[in-house]
Amino acid sequence: MSDLHPSVQEFKAFVKKHPGLVKEVNQNGNSWQDIYEMWVLLGEEDEKWKEFQTGNLKGAQNSERSAPGDSQGKQQQLASQFMQMIEKVDLNKVQGHMHQLNGAINNIQTLIGQFQEFKKHSPAKQSKMHQTPWSKD
């Protein structure tokens, strides 16, 4: 157990305190990954976990399903949807896009700097250029 990451060790201790989570995984098709991610998002002190402390999962689920306006059920559903979206994100692609965007921003900043320098020196150069041909004539 000492080889495990500290957060995984904490999660294992949390599951021991909430035996209803085992039934949730075994009976309702949730994965341990889903439960872990929800634990990370909601935190250990969230009201959601109270229903799993006693292991009496059936009553808690029925009350949750019978009350569609229940904010706890909505919170769980939103967290689940959020985690599903996150799982679909390819972080390598996101990093590539961020790198490209950063390069584009740097190019724009360079162009702006060049235009500002050109604008500062432009009036003086133009007046000298106009005077030189006239002075020769």
C-alpha positions as MATLAB code, in Angstrom:
seq = 'MSDLHPSVQEFKAFVKKHPGLVKEVNQNGNSWQDIYEMWVLLGEEDEKWKEFQTGNLKGAQNSERSAPGDSQGKQQQLASQFMQMIEKVDLNKVQGHMHQLNGAINNIQTLIGQFQEFKKHSPAKQSKMHQTPWSKD';
ca = [
       0.000    0.000    0.000;
       2.964    2.293    0.504;
       3.631    2.196   -3.261;
       0.303    3.926   -3.932;
      -0.056    7.643   -4.443;
      -1.217    9.385   -1.232;
      -4.515   10.439   -2.826;
      -5.261    6.804   -3.730;
      -4.496    5.763   -0.166;
      -6.892    8.454    1.090;
      -9.558    7.238   -1.325;
      -9.186    3.648   -0.108;
      -9.666    4.821    3.489;
     -12.688    6.819    2.356;
     -14.231    3.739    0.697;
     -13.758    1.755    3.917;
     -15.810    4.425    5.731;
     -18.481    4.293    3.008;
     -19.312    0.622    2.342;
     -22.299    1.600    0.206;
     -19.865    2.553   -2.546;
     -19.019   -1.116   -3.090;
     -22.708   -1.819   -3.762;
     -22.861    1.235   -6.025;
     -20.051   -0.150   -8.178;
     -21.245   -3.756   -8.125;
     -24.970   -3.165   -8.674;
     -25.305    0.055  -10.632;
     -22.506   -0.138  -13.161;
     -20.457    2.791  -11.887;
     -16.719    2.265  -12.140;
     -14.223    2.908   -9.384;
     -12.718    5.527  -11.669;
     -16.089    7.352  -11.751;
     -16.386    7.210   -7.970;
     -12.790    8.372   -7.504;
     -13.216   11.294   -9.897;
     -16.422   12.348   -8.166;
     -14.636   12.093   -4.817;
     -11.872   14.356   -6.138;
     -14.400   16.868   -7.514;
     -16.855   16.947   -4.631;
     -14.484   16.345   -1.748;
     -14.856   13.957    1.141;
     -17.202   16.185    3.152;
     -19.901   16.508    0.478;
     -23.458   15.552    1.453;
     -23.532   13.054   -1.421;
     -21.395   10.574    0.474;
     -23.708   10.302    3.502;
     -25.981    7.895    1.658;
     -23.062    5.485    1.242;
     -21.912    5.446    4.872;
     -24.436    2.919    6.078;
     -24.426    0.770    2.990;
     -28.186    1.298    2.635;
     -28.004    2.235   -1.011;
     -31.502    1.197   -2.119;
     -33.370    3.747   -0.013;
     -31.039    6.556   -0.948;
     -31.344    5.831   -4.652;
     -35.110    5.587   -4.585;
     -35.447    8.897   -2.791;
     -33.057   10.481   -5.264;
     -34.964    9.164   -8.252;
     -38.337   10.146   -6.846;
     -37.219   13.740   -6.396;
     -35.993   14.949   -9.803;
     -35.562   18.490   -8.490;
     -33.144   17.309   -5.841;
     -30.014   19.461   -6.057;
     -27.811   16.609   -4.873;
     -28.917   14.423   -7.792;
     -28.371   17.272  -10.216;
     -24.919   17.923   -8.786;
     -24.005   14.266   -9.203;
     -25.314   14.232  -12.765;
     -23.413   17.415  -13.683;
     -20.215   16.078  -12.132;
     -20.628   12.850  -14.058;
     -21.243   14.692  -17.336;
     -18.247   16.929  -16.681;
     -16.009   13.925  -16.056;
     -17.239   12.256  -19.257;
     -16.352   15.394  -21.210;
     -12.915   15.571  -19.604;
     -12.240   11.912  -20.445;
     -12.866   12.648  -24.129;
     -10.377   15.522  -24.244;
      -7.053   14.677  -25.883;
      -4.573   16.644  -23.808;
      -1.848   16.281  -26.428;
      -4.078   18.034  -28.971;
      -4.950   20.754  -26.476;
      -1.277   21.292  -25.752;
      -0.530   21.461  -29.494;
      -3.260   24.025  -30.042;
      -2.012   26.086  -27.101;
       1.506   26.011  -28.557;
       0.205   27.173  -31.951;
      -1.865   29.910  -30.344;
       1.113   31.055  -28.306;
       3.196   31.228  -31.489;
       0.516   33.263  -33.245;
       0.301   35.678  -30.307;
       4.083   36.079  -30.299;
       4.046   36.822  -34.048;
       1.317   39.434  -33.590;
       3.254   41.056  -30.748;
       6.375   41.179  -32.919;
       4.434   42.763  -35.783;
       2.919   45.357  -33.487;
       6.370   46.179  -32.145;
       7.733   46.544  -35.668;
       4.863   48.797  -36.719;
       5.360   50.954  -33.634;
       9.055   51.309  -34.386;
       8.300   52.084  -38.026;
       5.743   54.689  -36.981;
       8.236   56.345  -34.604;
      10.961   56.614  -37.230;
       8.784   57.008  -40.296;
       8.015   60.780  -40.196;
      11.686   61.719  -39.819;
      12.790   59.419  -42.630;
      10.038   60.603  -44.952;
      10.939   64.266  -44.446;
      14.634   63.527  -45.111;
      13.766   61.490  -48.183;
      11.619   64.301  -49.566;
      14.282   66.935  -48.854;
      17.143   65.042  -50.447;
      15.733   64.903  -53.986;
      14.609   68.550  -53.855;
      17.923   69.764  -52.589;
      19.719   68.103  -55.510;
      17.469   69.760  -58.080;
];
